[in-house]
Structures are given as structure tokens and as C-alpha cells.
Amino acid sequence: MPVKHALLALLAERDLTGYELKLRFERVLGEFWQLNSGQVYSTLERLRRDGMVSRRRPPAPPPVVEPPPTTIDGLPSEIAALPAEAPAASNGTTRAAGNDTARAASDDTARAAFSIRPRGRRALATWLAAPVGRLRPVRDPLYVKLAFSSPEQVPLVLRAFAQEARRYREASETLRALVAREPMSHGGRVRWLVAEAARLTYEAQLGWLDCVQRTLAPEAPAPRLRRADPRPLRRPLLAAETPSAASS
């Protein structure tokens, strides 16, 4: 999956936490592809199990220093320092302790930094050099809606597609303004190319939606015929009946 290799590419630059990986990924593709934190950490865990990345746990927090015991007037300090008998732990207390432990483990994972390993670098190089295995399948919901609509439902589908065309047109115009000027840096050019790919995809979809409208829209009404003249048609004169023929 491309997310896995995108994370490897980011880790090839420097060690990063899961949160930093999410930010850097969306800095490049955030306008078209956003990640959730669960997807980032689950992908990192699979990479770690496969030996492609390593995880460095954050340093343990400093121990909490307990304040010295306070003395009670009239009692020896040793007796005053004895802890009072704690009540038996209830089920709620046990569950709370378990939740605290799980929360602490989650915090450790969120603050842990990940490093790419030699196996991960080799996998990244192989992925960059290899062509895509197959063309992306055509699985747009609009195609399914069109394929399973009956002739009676065509007007409804065309109205829905007109709304989709407006959305694609607005997105295309936004991207057109975004790619109006090509940047000079490598990172800027990469982002420009991704935005241009999205714009061209939207333009192609707009062309297809226009084709749907032209193909399935009701035909233009036939021109109205003039009312028939109630008077009988005059029989055309034959050549022998013309005045010129009679005079000759």
C-alpha cells in the first residue's frame, strides 16, 4: 500500500514520531489525502514487526519524590509516619488502574520515535523503481449508479450528475488557481505535479459527465408542422396544358 512506503520515505530522511509522520504526509498530500492517527500507528507497528523500522521508546519520566512524613503532636515520628490502613480495592478502582496503564502505554507509543532499518531502505528502493502492478480499477460510485438505473430513472440520475458536475467544476477551478504558477524548489514542484494530476482527473470526469448528459438527455422536440390547409391542393398543370403549349 502506498501509505506504508510513504512513511518509509519520510523516515529515510530522519527519525520521526507517529504524529510528526502524519503532519509531514499531509503537508504534501493533505489537500487530496488525509491520514488518521490509527492508520499511522497500525502501519508503523506492521513495519516494525516486518523488521523495516525500529521504535525508540521515550525516556522514562523522573521519579516522583514523596514528601517527608508529617508528625502528629504527642506521637513518635515512627508511629505518625505509619500509613493508615487502605480500604479494599473495589472493581471500579481496579478498572481505573487498568485504564491508567493502557493510557500510559498509549502515551509511550505516541511519544516514541521511529527509525528506518536497512530492510526498510531496501523495500523503499524496490518500490520506487518498480512499475505499478496494474491499472487502477474503475470503481467510481457514479458508474455504479448509472449502470443500475432503469430508463424511467434517467431524469433523476441526470439531475444528480448535474450536481456532481458543479462540484467537480468548483474543485477544478480551485486547483487551476493553485497550479497557476509552477514553483522552483523540488518539494514545490512535486506538490505542483500532484495538484495538476488531480486537476486533470477532475477535468476528465467533467468531460465524462458532459458525455452522459449528451447521450442520455431527452431528444430535442421535433419541429412543429404547419396546420394543413383545408382547401384542396391544386393539381399541377401538365406540359400540354400550359398556355404556351396551347398557342403553339
Contacts in CASP RR format, 6 or more apart in sequence:
PFRMAT RR
TARGET T0000
AUTHOR 0000-0000-0000
METHOD contacts of the structure
MODEL  1
MPVKHALLALLAERDLTGYELKLRFERVLGEFWQLNSGQVYSTLERLRRD
GMVSRRRPPAPPPVVEPPPTTIDGLPSEIAALPAEAPAASNGTTRAAGND
TARAASDDTARAAFSIRPRGRRALATWLAAPVGRLRPVRDPLYVKLAFSS
PEQVPLVLRAFAQEARRYREASETLRALVAREPMSHGGRVRWLVAEAARL
TYEAQLGWLDCVQRTLAPEAPAPRLRRADPRPLRRPLLAAETPSAASS
1 43 0 8 1.000
3 25 0 8 1.000
3 35 0 8 1.000
3 39 0 8 1.000
3 43 0 8 1.000
4 43 0 8 1.000
4 46 0 8 1.000
4 47 0 8 1.000
5 123 0 8 1.000
5 124 0 8 1.000
5 127 0 8 1.000
5 128 0 8 1.000
6 25 0 8 1.000
7 21 0 8 1.000
7 25 0 8 1.000
7 40 0 8 1.000
7 43 0 8 1.000
7 44 0 8 1.000
7 47 0 8 1.000
8 47 0 8 1.000
8 52 0 8 1.000
8 53 0 8 1.000
8 116 0 8 1.000
8 120 0 8 1.000
8 121 0 8 1.000
8 123 0 8 1.000
8 124 0 8 1.000
8 127 0 8 1.000
9 124 0 8 1.000
10 16 0 8 1.000
10 21 0 8 1.000
10 24 0 8 1.000
10 25 0 8 1.000
11 21 0 8 1.000
11 53 0 8 1.000
11 114 0 8 1.000
11 115 0 8 1.000
11 116 0 8 1.000
12 116 0 8 1.000
12 121 0 8 1.000
12 124 0 8 1.000
15 56 0 8 1.000
15 113 0 8 1.000
15 114 0 8 1.000
15 115 0 8 1.000
16 24 0 8 1.000
16 113 0 8 1.000
16 114 0 8 1.000
17 110 0 8 1.000
17 111 0 8 1.000
17 112 0 8 1.000
17 113 0 8 1.000
17 114 0 8 1.000
18 37 0 8 1.000
18 40 0 8 1.000
18 41 0 8 1.000
18 44 0 8 1.000
18 110 0 8 1.000
18 112 0 8 1.000
18 114 0 8 1.000
19 37 0 8 1.000
19 110 0 8 1.000
21 40 0 8 1.000
21 44 0 8 1.000
21 114 0 8 1.000
22 35 0 8 1.000
22 37 0 8 1.000
22 40 0 8 1.000
25 33 0 8 1.000
25 35 0 8 1.000
25 40 0 8 1.000
26 33 0 8 1.000
26 34 0 8 1.000
26 35 0 8 1.000
28 187 0 8 1.000
28 190 0 8 1.000
28 191 0 8 1.000
28 194 0 8 1.000
29 194 0 8 1.000
31 195 0 8 1.000
31 198 0 8 1.000
32 194 0 8 1.000
32 195 0 8 1.000
32 198 0 8 1.000
41 109 0 8 1.000
41 110 0 8 1.000
44 53 0 8 1.000
44 55 0 8 1.000
44 114 0 8 1.000
47 53 0 8 1.000
47 114 0 8 1.000
47 120 0 8 1.000
48 54 0 8 1.000
48 55 0 8 1.000
48 114 0 8 1.000
50 119 0 8 1.000
51 117 0 8 1.000
51 119 0 8 1.000
51 120 0 8 1.000
52 116 0 8 1.000
52 117 0 8 1.000
52 119 0 8 1.000
52 120 0 8 1.000
52 123 0 8 1.000
53 114 0 8 1.000
53 115 0 8 1.000
53 116 0 8 1.000
53 117 0 8 1.000
53 120 0 8 1.000
54 114 0 8 1.000
54 115 0 8 1.000
54 117 0 8 1.000
55 112 0 8 1.000
55 113 0 8 1.000
55 114 0 8 1.000
55 115 0 8 1.000
56 112 0 8 1.000
56 113 0 8 1.000
56 114 0 8 1.000
56 115 0 8 1.000
57 108 0 8 1.000
57 112 0 8 1.000
58 108 0 8 1.000
58 111 0 8 1.000
58 112 0 8 1.000
58 113 0 8 1.000
69 77 0 8 1.000
69 80 0 8 1.000
69 81 0 8 1.000
70 80 0 8 1.000
71 77 0 8 1.000
71 80 0 8 1.000
71 81 0 8 1.000
72 80 0 8 1.000
89 97 0 8 1.000
116 124 0 8 1.000
142 161 0 8 1.000
142 164 0 8 1.000
142 209 0 8 1.000
145 157 0 8 1.000
145 160 0 8 1.000
146 157 0 8 1.000
146 161 0 8 1.000
146 212 0 8 1.000
149 156 0 8 1.000
149 157 0 8 1.000
154 216 0 8 1.000
157 216 0 8 1.000
158 212 0 8 1.000
158 213 0 8 1.000
158 216 0 8 1.000
158 217 0 8 1.000
161 209 0 8 1.000
161 212 0 8 1.000
161 213 0 8 1.000
162 213 0 8 1.000
164 209 0 8 1.000
165 206 0 8 1.000
165 209 0 8 1.000
165 210 0 8 1.000
165 213 0 8 1.000
168 202 0 8 1.000
168 205 0 8 1.000
168 206 0 8 1.000
168 209 0 8 1.000
169 206 0 8 1.000
171 202 0 8 1.000
172 199 0 8 1.000
172 202 0 8 1.000
172 203 0 8 1.000
172 206 0 8 1.000
175 195 0 8 1.000
175 196 0 8 1.000
175 198 0 8 1.000
175 199 0 8 1.000
175 202 0 8 1.000
176 199 0 8 1.000
178 195 0 8 1.000
179 192 0 8 1.000
179 195 0 8 1.000
179 196 0 8 1.000
179 199 0 8 1.000
182 189 0 8 1.000
182 192 0 8 1.000
183 189 0 8 1.000
183 191 0 8 1.000
183 192 0 8 1.000
239 245 0 8 1.000
END
